Amino acid sequence: MSERRTVGTPSAPEPSGIGYFERYLSVWVGLCIVAGIGLGKLMPGAVQAISALEVAHVNLPVGILIWVMIIPMLLRIDFASLGQVRSQLKGIGVTLVINWAVKPFTMAFLAWVFVRHAFASMLPADQLDSYVAGLILLAAAPCTAMVFVWSQLTKGDPYFTLSQVALNDLIMVFAFAPIVGLLLGISNIAVPWDTLLTSVVLYIVIPVIIAQVIRKLLLSKGNVSFQRALARIGPFSIAALLLTLVLLFAFQGEQIIEQPGVIVLLAVPILIQVVLNASLAYLANRKLGVAHEVAAPSCLIGASNFFELAVATAIGLFGLKSGAALATVVGVLIEVPLMLAVVKIVNASRRWYQRC
């Protein structure tokens, strides 16, 4: 049960496996929580001064960090690979349905079940809307960079992964704001459309353009030189993410100290969502007779989130001190261990998957 694999001209990314910082990302996030809370307690004046550096409600230090965070990840995207889409229509179709027609809506439902009802009495009442919004933002953007690592760890087809991510990024430019706006409206949360559209331009459109210009310049020196540049630039992305989290927790510190269980409670719908969407994508691909090397990355792309964009948009829409920002950070905290668990399950079930 397999489809013919077509290898085209676009060059696939060549990750060597999950890196040291990525493997222990949850540990670094935990340290950022401690560092941020400590910074907020020990140097409240400095933290408030940083928060005051705003232009049009955009915090300048955070805005710069977010660009440094996102652009290196977008460098991996090759829009020329969209020509590969025709060769893996079934796998592409499954992933698109999961990413755009299932995941955001199931997360909105899970947020309603857990945040609005099951856990409502254990969460700050004035942050319920913000938590729901953060979870929706987290689910509305499919993962971009880390998917290449997950695909490589499952021996996935790199050309499928590249074309799927490129297609998702193209769709995200046009679909992210409408889907977020729709789900926030359904959830009875006021939609700041001007801020939402500004966030799309600032954190999707402009970074994509900048990344493609830089990508073209780097590739002009050869693919080997390009891969080396990606390896050198990559740590800046993780460092920017961690510095952003330190600032976020410096503002969130008092709330977390008062209610440390908030992080655990917000992790529940995220965990369920990952398991649900990974399972749906994997089983749908098997039912359609899609090869395992395509089904594996399809499953992983369907389950994971572009948490860097979610953090950036949550901060832009609701602020560093918001529950939305905290909810997206919980996604960062549990993303890596969750996805490594999915990778292990996908690899262990390969023989079962391939049985007719």
Secondary structure, 3 states (H helix, E strand, C coil): CCCCCCCCCCCCCCCCCCCHHHHCHHHHHHHHHHHHHHHHHHCHHHHHHHHCCEECCEEHHHHHHHHHHHHHHHCCCCHHHHHHHHHHHHHHHHHHHHHHHHHHHHHHHHHHHHHHHHCHHHCCHHHHHHHHHHHHHHHCCECCCHHHHHHHHCCCCHHHHHHHHHHHHHHHHHHHHHHHHHHHHHCCCCCCHHHHHHHHHHHHHHHHHHHHHHHHHHHCCCHHHHHHHHHHHHHHHHHHHHHHHHHHHHHHHHHHHHCCHHHHHHHHHHHHHHHHHHHHHHHHHHHCCCCHHHHHHHHHHHHCECHHHHHHHHHHHHCCCCHHHHHHHHHHHHHHHHHHHHHHHHHHCHHHHHCC
